[in-house]
Amino acid sequence: MFDRRFLVTLIIPLVIEQLLAVSIGMADTVMVARVGEAAVSAISLVDAITVLIVTLFAAFATGGAVVASQYLGRKDRASANTAAGQLLLLSLAVSTALLIICMPIRARIISVVFGGIEGEVLALGSTYFLYILASLPFLASYNACAALFRSMGNSRVSLYVSVTMNVLNIGGNAYFIYAMHMGVAGAGLSTLLSRIIGAVVMLTLITRESNIISIRSWHTLKWHGEMVKRILRIGVPNGIEGSVFQVGKLMVQGFITVFGTAAIAANAISSSVVSFTNIPGGAIGLASITIIGQAVGARRHDEALYWGKRLLLISYITMTSLCIPGFFLTPTVVGFFNLSSEANTIAVTVIRTAMIMGALLWSPSFAVPNFLRAAGDAKYTMTVSMLSMWLFRVAVSYYLAIILGWGVYGVWIGMYIDWICRGILFTQRFLRGKWRTKTLI
């Protein structure tokens, strides 16, 4: 069903898109930093909340992409179009509901989640949150359409639109923050406008009749209960898994705060640097939704197993090719952040260890679960992820970091134990073929 050229044209744009997203996200933070520490704090707090919402949208998008991919594999284009319409309808309904519910109580949400923050930070956060909430329907539409294009095997579209959105966001920040002196409101407005434009472009493109999947008729946008159930069979477990994962990460970050500013700074820098090496593996995980989803939809389970093994090997190769030079370049990279001597030492040790562990453990822990989701085995990935998160990443991290006093190192060791557990269980599940019994369409 697939060849080497298809893999390259699918995966490379995904890698570039995620790389640009991380890079421009850092540039965005630097631009906002000119406004002051209160502004940076306000935006970071709101972003910590919205990542939970974005996780929900991504879960629905994954569910829709899996269903659409399986229908394409079965050569049922009409049902794939219906699945696409239902994904868009569901995304718009949920995002609009969140907008209506959260908008009047946005300041309350921030204060409840983060406790006794300063009044200035709360006020700025409430202002920024207003624009972010207003952008949710557009972000949800963009995510849904991007997932559908990926399910067709066309990841170039989302790359081009993502680049356009990010360039507009940076340009908007420069204009609204620096020229118009709007502060966090300018940052929020820039984000809103870029997401509106991205959504409009994506919605226009998804209606083209030349697409393998196209939303052109009102029939696809009428409520189809059975189709929505199929999407939710993947989306709900994936959403719960992602949300619990983010909550667990926030708790673990809370453990680090007791060890002081140096530990907090070292952990933040380490997380940012390590995220770059995870980009190829993440892109391969997204690509697997299309490849394995279509193979399973065509009932070619042996082919799905073959491509899963091959994608896992590619993930290992790409991760290792980044982690090896990353290990040796760590002191140089950390030096750019002008950390204190203590923070610098912690960051170098953490990042170098993460490079080794990432090359060995990341791929089976985070790429393979996407193979299972693409096959319709989302409940298993949810169960394993939640148990592993709370037993190892949270509980073991607390024991090592707080009880034994290992600090930041204890938190990261707990995370590696989580990776080992996830990797063993997910890989075993995929190789043994239990997912073959999961019928989605």
C-alpha positions in Angstrom: 0.0 0.0 0.0 2.9 2.3 0.7 6.4 2.9 -0.5 9.5 4.8 0.6 8.6 8.0 -1.3 5.2 8.1 0.4 6.9 7.7 3.9 9.3 10.6 3.1 6.6 12.9 1.8 4.4 12.2 4.8 7.0 12.3 7.6 9.4 15.1 6.5 6.7 17.9 6.5 5.6 16.7 9.9 9.1 17.0 11.3 9.5 20.5 9.9 6.1 21.6 11.1 6.8 20.5 14.7 10.3 21.9 14.6 9.0 25.3 13.5 6.3 25.2 16.2 8.8 24.6 19.0 11.2 27.2 17.6 8.6 29.9 17.0 7.1 29.1 20.4 10.4 30.0 22.0 10.7 33.2 19.9 7.1 34.1 21.0 8.2 33.9 24.6 11.2 36.0 24.0 9.1 38.8 22.4 6.6 38.8 25.2 9.5 39.0 27.8 10.1 42.6 26.7 6.8 43.5 28.3 7.9 42.4 31.8 8.0 39.4 34.1 4.3 39.8 35.1 3.3 39.4 31.4 5.5 36.4 30.9 4.1 34.8 34.1 0.5 35.5 33.1 0.9 34.0 29.6 2.8 31.0 31.0 0.0 30.3 33.5 -2.7 30.6 30.8 -0.7 28.4 28.5 -0.5 25.7 31.2 -4.3 25.7 31.3 -4.9 25.8 27.6 -2.6 22.9 26.9 -5.3 20.7 28.6 -7.9 22.1 26.2 -5.6 21.7 23.2 -5.0 18.1 24.3 -8.7 17.5 24.1 -8.9 18.9 20.6 -5.9 16.8 19.5 -7.7 13.7 20.9 -10.8 14.3 18.9 -8.6 15.0 15.8 -6.8 11.7 16.3 -10.1 9.8 16.7 -11.4 11.4 13.5 -8.2 10.7 11.6 -8.1 7.1 12.7 -11.7 6.5 11.5 -11.2 8.4 8.2 -7.9 6.5 7.6 -9.5 3.1 8.1 -12.4 4.0 5.7 -9.8 5.1 3.1 -8.0 1.8 3.6 -11.4 0.1 2.9 -11.8 2.3 -0.2 -15.0 3.7 1.3 -14.6 7.4 0.4 -18.2 8.4 1.2 -17.9 7.1 4.8 -14.5 8.8 5.1 -16.2 12.1 4.0 -18.9 11.6 6.6 -16.3 10.9 9.3 -14.5 14.1 8.3 -17.8 16.1 8.6 -18.6 14.6 12.0 -15.1 15.4 13.3 -15.4 19.0 12.2 -18.9 19.3 13.7 -17.8 17.7 17.0 -14.7 19.9 17.3 -16.8 23.1 16.7 -19.5 22.0 19.2 -17.0 21.2 22.0 -14.8 24.3 21.4 -17.8 26.6 21.3 -19.2 25.1 24.5 -15.9 25.6 26.2 -15.8 29.2 25.0 -19.3 30.0 26.3 -18.7 28.3 29.7 -15.2 29.5 30.4 -15.3 33.1 29.1 -17.3 34.6 32.1 -15.3 32.8 34.7 -11.8 32.9 33.1 -10.3 34.9 36.0 -11.8 32.5 38.5 -10.3 29.5 36.6 -6.8 31.0 36.8 -7.1 31.8 40.5 -8.5 28.4 41.4 -5.8 26.5 39.4 -2.8 28.5 40.6 -3.9 29.7 44.0 -2.6 33.0 45.5 -1.0 34.6 42.5 -0.4 38.4 42.4 -3.2 40.7 41.4 -1.3 42.1 38.4 -0.5 38.6 37.1 -4.2 37.6 37.5 -5.4 40.7 35.7 -3.0 40.2 32.8 -3.8 36.5 32.6 -7.5 37.2 32.5 -6.9 39.6 29.5 -4.8 37.1 27.6 -7.2 34.2 28.4 -10.0 36.2 26.8 -8.3 36.1 23.4 -7.2 32.5 23.7 -10.7 31.4 24.6 -12.1 33.3 21.6 -9.7 31.5 19.3 -10.7 28.0 20.4 -13.3 27.3 17.7 -10.7 28.3 15.1 -8.0 26.3 16.6 -10.3 23.2 16.9 -11.2 23.6 13.2 -7.6 23.9 12.1 -6.6 20.8 14.2 -9.5 18.8 12.7 -8.6 19.7 9.1 -4.9 19.2 9.6 -5.6 15.7 11.0 -7.8 14.9 8.0 -5.1 16.0 5.5 -2.6 13.8 7.3 -5.1 10.8 7.1 -5.0 11.4 3.3 -1.2 11.2 3.4 -0.9 14.9 2.6 1.0 16.5 5.5 2.4 19.3 3.3 -0.9 21.3 3.6 -0.7 21.6 7.4 3.0 22.5 7.1 2.3 25.4 4.8 -0.6 26.7 6.7 1.2 26.3 10.1 4.2 28.2 8.8 1.8 31.0 7.6 0.1 31.1 11.0 3.3 31.2 12.9 4.8 34.0 10.7 1.6 36.0 11.1 1.7 35.4 14.9 5.3 36.7 15.1 4.6 39.7 12.9 1.4 40.4 14.9 3.3 40.3 18.1 5.9 42.8 16.8 3.1 45.1 15.7 0.7 44.9 18.6 3.2 44.6 21.4 6.0 46.9 20.2 4.2 49.4 17.8 0.8 49.5 19.5 2.0 48.9 23.0 -0.8 46.6 23.8 1.2 44.2 26.0 -0.4 40.8 26.7 -3.6 41.9 24.9 -1.4 42.3 21.8 0.0 38.9 22.2 -3.5 37.4 22.6 -4.9 39.4 19.6 -2.0 38.2 17.4 -2.7 34.6 18.4 -6.4 35.0 17.7 -6.0 36.5 14.3 -3.4 34.0 13.2 -5.7 31.1 14.2 -8.7 32.7 12.4 -6.7 32.9 9.2 -5.4 29.4 9.6 -8.8 28.0 10.2 -10.3 29.8 7.2 -7.6 28.6 4.9 -7.9 25.0 6.1 -11.7 25.0 5.9 -11.4 26.3 2.3 -8.9 23.6 1.3 -10.9 20.7 2.9 -13.9 21.6 0.7 -12.0 21.0 -2.6 -13.5 18.1 -4.6 -10.0 17.0 -5.7 -9.2 15.9 -2.2 -9.4 12.2 -1.3 -11.5 13.4 1.7 -13.7 16.4 1.1 -16.4 18.2 3.1 -18.6 19.5 0.4 -22.2 18.5 1.1 -24.4 19.3 4.0 -25.1 15.6 4.4 -21.6 15.1 5.9 -22.3 17.9 8.5 -25.6 16.4 9.6 -25.4 14.6 13.0 -24.5 10.9 12.4 -24.7 9.3 15.9 -22.9 6.0 14.9 -20.1 7.8 13.2 -19.6 10.1 16.2 -19.5 7.1 18.5 -16.7 5.6 16.3 -14.7 8.8 16.6 -15.3 9.0 20.4 -14.2 5.4 20.8 -10.7 6.7 20.0 -11.1 10.3 21.0 -12.4 9.9 24.5 -9.8 7.4 25.8 -7.1 9.5 24.1 -8.5 12.7 25.6 -8.6 11.3 29.1 -5.1 9.9 28.7 -3.7 13.2 27.4 -5.4 15.3 30.1 -4.3 13.0 32.9 -0.8 13.0 31.5 -0.7 16.8 31.5 -2.1 17.0 35.1 0.6 14.5 36.2 3.3 16.6 34.5 2.0 19.7 36.4 2.2 17.8 39.7 5.7 16.6 39.0 6.8 20.1 38.1 5.4 21.1 41.5 7.8 18.7 43.2 10.7 20.6 41.6 9.7 24.0 43.0 10.7 23.1 46.5 14.3 22.8 45.4 14.7 26.5 44.5 15.3 28.7 41.5 18.3 26.9 40.2 16.4 23.6 40.1 13.4 25.2 38.4 15.5 26.9 35.8 17.6 23.8 35.1 14.4 21.7 34.7 12.8 24.2 32.4 15.8 24.5 30.1 16.3 20.7 30.1 12.7 20.1 29.1 13.0 22.7 26.2 16.2 21.2 24.9 15.1 17.6 25.1 11.8 18.5 23.3 13.8 19.1 20.1 15.2 15.6 20.0 11.7 14.1 20.4 10.3 15.9 17.3 11.2 13.2 14.7 9.6 10.5 16.9 6.5 12.6 17.4 6.2 13.1 13.6 6.5 9.3 13.0 3.8 8.7 15.6 1.5 11.1 13.7 2.4 9.5 10.4 1.6 6.0 11.8 -2.1 7.1 12.2 -2.3 7.3 8.4 -0.2 4.3 7.5 -1.4 1.8 10.1 -5.0 3.1 10.1 -5.3 2.6 6.3 -3.7 -0.9 6.5 -6.1 -2.0 9.3 -9.1 -0.5 7.5 -8.1 -2.6 4.5 -7.9 -5.7 6.8 -4.2 -6.1 6.0 -3.1 -6.7 9.6 0.2 -8.3 8.6 1.0 -5.3 6.6 0.1 -3.0 9.5 2.5 -5.1 11.7 5.2 -4.8 9.1 4.9 -1.0 8.8 4.7 -0.6 12.6 8.0 -2.4 13.0 9.6 -0.4 10.2 8.3 2.9 11.6 9.7 2.0 15.1 13.1 1.3 13.5 13.0 4.7 11.7 12.0 6.4 14.9 15.0 4.7 16.7 17.4 5.8 13.9 16.2 9.4 13.8 16.2 9.8 17.6 19.6 8.3 17.9 21.0 10.5 15.1 19.9 13.5 17.1 20.7 12.3 20.6 24.3 11.3 20.0 25.5 14.8 18.8 23.1 16.3 21.3 25.0 14.5 24.1 28.3 16.1 23.1 26.9 19.5 22.4 25.0 19.8 25.6 27.5 22.1 27.5 27.6 24.5 24.6 23.8 24.6 24.2 23.2 25.1 27.9 25.8 27.9 27.9 23.5 30.0 25.7 21.0 30.3 28.6 23.3 32.1 31.0 22.3 30.0 34.0 24.0 30.1 37.4 26.8 27.7 38.0 24.5 25.4 40.0 21.7 25.4 37.4 24.2 24.9 34.6 25.6 21.7 36.3 22.1 20.3 36.9 21.0 21.0 33.3 24.0 19.5 31.7 23.7 16.3 33.7 19.9 16.0 33.2 20.1 16.7 29.4 23.0 14.3 28.8 21.2 11.5 30.7 18.0 12.3 28.7 19.9 12.0 25.4 20.9 8.5 26.3 17.5 7.5 27.7 15.6 9.2 24.8 17.6 7.2 22.2 16.9 3.9 24.0 13.4 4.4 25.5 11.4 7.1 23.9 10.3 5.4 20.6 8.5 2.4 22.1 7.0 4.6 24.8 5.4 7.2 22.6 5.5 6.1 19.0 4.1 2.6 19.5 0.9 3.7 21.4 0.0 5.6 18.2 0.2 2.3 16.3 -2.3 0.8 18.7 -4.6 3.9 18.5 -4.6 3.7 14.7 -5.7 0.1 15.0 -8.6 1.0 17.4 -6.9 -0.1 20.6 -7.2 3.2 22.4 -8.6 2.0 25.7 -5.5 -0.1 26.3 -3.2 2.8 25.7 -5.2 5.0 28.0 -5.2 2.4 30.8 -1.4 1.8 30.6 -0.5 5.5 30.3 -2.6 6.5 33.3 -1.4 3.7 35.5 2.3 4.2 34.5 2.0 7.9 35.0 0.7 7.8 38.5 2.6 4.8 39.7 6.0 5.8 38.3 6.2 9.3 37.0 4.3 10.8 40.0 4.7 8.3 42.9 8.3 7.2 42.2 9.4 10.8 41.3 7.9 12.0 44.7 9.8 9.2 46.6 13.1 9.8 44.8 12.9 13.6 44.7 11.2 14.5 47.9 11.6 11.5 50.3 15.2 10.5 49.3 16.1 14.1 48.5 17.5 13.5 45.0 15.8 16.7 43.7 15.5 17.2 39.9 17.5 14.0 39.2 14.9 12.0 41.1 12.1 13.5 39.0 13.8 12.6 35.7 14.7 9.1 36.9 11.0 8.5 37.8 10.1 9.6 34.2 12.6 7.1 32.8 11.0 4.3 34.8 7.6 5.4 33.4 9.1 5.2 29.9 10.4 1.7 30.5 7.0 0.4 31.8 5.1 2.0 28.9 7.6 0.8 26.3 7.5 -2.8 27.4 3.7 -3.0 27.7 2.9 -1.1 24.4 5.5 -3.0 22.3 4.4 -6.4 23.7 0.8 -5.5 22.9 1.6 -4.5 19.4 3.8 -7.5 18.6 1.4 -10.1 20.1 -1.4 -8.7 17.8 -4.2 -8.3 20.4 -5.2 -5.1 18.5 -6.3 -7.3 15.5 -9.4 -8.1 17.4 -10.4 -4.4 17.8 -13.1 -3.6 15.2 -13.7 0.2 14.7 -15.5 0.3 11.3 
